[in-house]
């Protein structure tokens, strides 16, 4: 697997704020109301931007925000496991 293929297979991006070349939105835009993604531990997420993009799930009365669209389905596969990452 070459570097280009590896980059394309990653669900997250470290591109600057604003739209990314392939049309995805960078969720690091803005510094207020930040949290971390429970799936990609340590990846910062702006709650307002993630919520506007539909990148969140509610589990046991708490809302979890994701850094990219790939993290929602992963969270759905084992919510308790990923929720423990931000507890």
HELIX and SHEET records of a PDB file:
HELIX    1   1 UNK A    3  UNK A    9  1                                   7    
HELIX    2   2 UNK A   47  UNK A   52  1                                   6    
HELIX    3   3 UNK A   69  UNK A   77  1                                   9    
HELIX    4   4 UNK A   79  UNK A   83  1                                   5    
SHEET    1   A 2 UNK A  18  UNK A  19  0                                        
SHEET    2   A 2 UNK A  25  UNK A  26 -1                                        
SHEET    1   B 2 UNK A  34  UNK A  36  0                                        
SHEET    2   B 2 UNK A  44  UNK A  46 -1                                        
SHEET    1   C 2 UNK A  56  UNK A  59  0                                        
SHEET    2   C 2 UNK A  62  UNK A  65 -1                                        
END                                                                             
